[in-house]
Amino acid sequence: MRLRQLALGAILAICAGSTALGQEMPNVEAKRQTDVGLRLAVSRDSNVARSNATLAAARGIVPEDYAVRPQATFTVVQPVGRQALFLKGAAGYDFYQENSQLNRQRVDVSGGGVGSAGMCRLALTGVYN
C-alpha cells in the first residue's frame, strides 16, 4: 500500500515537470518548404534612453523618438529521407528619426537538422543573434 502511494507520487512529480527551453524540438515538418516574408514596424517611444532626462542628455539622446524597423524573414526546410535540414531567420535594421546613434542592424538565424533514430526524435541546432 505504501509503495503504491510512493509510485503514484513519483509518477505525478514526473508528469508535472516540463522540458527546459533548450530541450524543446524545433517545429520543423518533414516536407520541403521555402518561405520569405517582409515586415515593417513603425513605433513611437516616449523614453528611448530607458533612463531619466538627465542621463539621456548626458548620453546625447533625445528621449522621445520614432523608429522604423524593416525586416526580412525566411524559412527553408529540405527533407533528406526521414530527416530534415532547416534554416530559419530574420534580418533587419532599426532607423531612428532623432537619435541616429541608435540605428543598428538585427540578425537572428538558426539552422540545423532534425532526424529519427528508432523511436527517438533528435535535433542538432545552432543559433546566431
N, C-alpha and C positions, 0 to 999 in steps of 0.2 A: 504494500500500500504506500509506504513512504517512498520507495523507489519510483513508483508510478508518478507521484506528485513532483518529485525531483526531475524526472524525464519530461513531464509536461511543462514545468517551469523553464527547463533548458530550451525546449522547442519554441516556446513563446519568446524567450530572450533572443534567440537566433532570428526568428521571423520579424521581430520588432526593429532590428537593426537595418540600416540601409548601406548601400555601397558608397564608397568615397567617390568624389567627383572624378579623380584621376583613374578610377577603375571602371567607369561607365564606358560602354561601347559607343563609338561614333555611329550616327544614324546614316548608314550607307546601304543602299539597296543593291542587289546583285544584277542590275541592269545598266546598260550604257546610258550615260546622262551627261549632257552639256548644257549648262545654264549660265547666261551672262545677264547682268542687270545694271541699271544706273539708278542712283538715288541723289536727291538734292534736298538738303535741310537748311532752313534759314531760321535763326533764333536771335532773340534779344536777351541779353544777360545784364541784370542790374548791378552785378558785382563780379566782374571778370577776374579781378585780382584775388578774390576769396580772402580778403583782409579788410581792414578799416581804411578810411580815406587817406590817413597819414602814411601808412605803409605803401599804399598804391601809388601815391605821389612820389615817394622815395624811389620806387621802382620804375617810375616814368610810365605808369599805366593809368589810362582813363577808366574809371570804374564801370561805367555803363557803355556797352558796345553791342554791335550787331555782328553775327558770324554767319558766313555762307560756307556750307560743307558739301561739296560734290563728292560722290563716291561711286566706284565701280565694284561690282561683286561678281564672283564666278564660282562655279561648281563643276568639276569634271570627275566622272566616275567611269572607270574602264574595267569591266569584268575579265577575269583570266581564269577560266574553268569555274570552280566553286568559290574562288577567291575574287577580290576586287581591289583595285588600286584607286585612290582618290586624292584630289587636290581641291581644297576649298579656300576661299579668301576674299578679302576686300582691300582696296587701296583708295585713298582719298587725300584731300588736302583741306585744311581749315584756313579760311580767309577772314580776317577781322577788319572792320571798317576803320576804327580809330587806333587800334593797337597792332600795328604791323609786326612788331617784335614777337607776337604770339602766333603768327602764321606758322603752320607746321604740316608735315605730311603724316599720314596714318597708314600703316601697313599691318595687316593681320592675315597670316597664311598658315594653314595646317594641311598636312598631307600624310599619306601612309598607306597601309594595306589592311584588309580585313579578310580572314580566312577561317576555314573549319578544319578541325583535327578531331575526328571521331565525333563525339557528342559536344565537344567544347568549341566555342567561337573565340578566336584570337584576333587581336588588333595590335598593330605597330604604328605609332603616330609620332609626328614631330610638329612643333608649333614655332612660328616666328612672329613676334609682335614688335 
